[in-house]
């Protein structure tokens, strides 16, 4: 009942079309979405990984530099403290010793742009500057060059420190005489107290790190940013936005430009993370300078951020791409479904005809299979037929000569009998007759011997091919036999056959199938290699045996085989001369014999200097089993 209803339903073209098209309308958009999602996810994943590596590397530079400053501060402070608390050395000598010590440190570590001792009243007492932009030259500042830094925040913070505590300033721009130094020099300062033996503060040790190399745009990624704890750019993609807090540009802040991203970065419990929004992929890493050092009184926070903004455009592009692909496929499927529905409707009318056609087709296929088998048998026998034709022509000459001799001898015998019966025979006539008969018999004998030899060769080749027995033979002699059997065919063609097979290459194999292969290859060259009116050369050569194998080469200087045919020439029924009687089984049979009987391989390649064709047989010298060569 259901099948009848379904059958009537399917007979309607519109309904059948809907049934065919509807599943694809659901599957194709789903497939397009899945492909888009996989593609976009892969792009996101690759970008996340690369950005994470970039940010981690750039953050590591800041971390290494800041940690080194903290360690250097404590080490140099201890040296300075030992000098300043040495009562055996005058104040002036202490100043000189400190200057020379700081100068040595400055030469060894040119990134330390200033090394200073600031007295409790804020006056600089010892100061060594290093200008890394001028050949790392260390400069000892004299008393008249010293400045009072009492109002600078880091001096006030430093005076409030406890014993051995360190204060790390945020990065800002270096100032000299209350003016920002030009060109800008990003500076990180490390401050700690210098105390005497009684614990009284006798000065501050201040170490300034020149962070120019850390904020060099040429050495950082294109979308890299560095942001301080107040949300100001220390480094951005736009140089006009850098160091806004130093110039009272309160609006040049990352926190105002991207408030959502800034809040997520600040509130995240993790020091590293990635944020994906409509503006792009944000990768950040938070560095708390001195967080792990208990001597650091106040830590400063630095954010290293990198943003990739092309993801939104990429997403739109991928959406359009996969939507367009899905639309094209949907249109094609819709038309295909319509055609299929139309065909389904007509299928019922044609079912009886189709059943009859199927039966007829089965009969034709069976007939084709029989024809194929017959063609294969015919092709296998065709080479033997060529042998018979060649032998027949070769036998024609010696046998014809013998017959002509016998006819002449019979005529002379008749003449001699007539002379004898008439009594006119002379002694000289008898002697001449006997001499002529003897010569005739010699000629007839020579012709018959030649015919017998040809018949013996034919029997040997035919027997080898029919029985396919394995025995020992000389390769050169076997090739010579095939050449002799094809002598007539070569002679009546404009082409030349050259044999260049070294003697004494002994093989234990199947000479009959091998001879058939050689004959088929020479025959193939005669038929297919040369254009009409062309005189060519076919050469059969062999290389010296190597590792129990010998290469037998059949080369011609004809037109060659087009590249598109190279992979199909051994396929059954492949021929370019079917209208001239070609069956396309010759090389297929050769391939089967070489692999299945002779245990070798066959390949086709360009001829000498790229002219013509060369077929290379790689054959084992000993192949009693006829197994396929490995």
Buried (B, 14 or more C-beta within 10 A) or exposed (E): EEEEEEEEEBBEBEBBBEBBBEEBBEEBBEBBBEBBEEBBEEBBEEBBEBBBEBBBEBBEBBBEBBBBBBEBBBEBBBBBBEBBBEEEBEEEEBBBBBBEBBBEBBBEBBBBBBBBBBBBEBBBBBBBBBBBEEEBEBBBBEEEEBBEBBEBEBBEBBBEBEEEBBBBBBBBBBBEEEEBEEEBBBBBBBBBBBBEEEEEBBBBBBBBBBBBEBBEEEEBBEBBBBBBBEBBBBBBBEEEBBBBBBEEBEEBBBBEBBEEBBEBBEEEEEBBBBBBEEBBBBBBBBBBBBEEBEBBBBBBBBBBBBBBEEBBEBBEEBBEBBBEBBEEBBEEBBEBBBEBBEEBBEEEEEEEEEEEEEEEEEEEEEEEEEEBEEBBEEBBEBBBEBBEBBBEBBBEBBBEBBEBBBEBBEEBEEEBEEBEEEEEBEEEBEEEBEEBBEEBBEBBEBBBEBBEEBEEBBEBBBEBBEEBEBEEBBBBEBBBBBBBBBBBBBEEBEBEBEBEBEEEBEBEBBBBBBBBBBBBBBBBBBBBBBEEEEEBBBBBBBBEBEEEBBBBBBBBBBBBBEEEEBEEBBBBEBBEEEEEEBBBBBBBBBBBBBBEBBBBBBEBEBBEEEBBBBBBBBBBBBBEEBEEBE
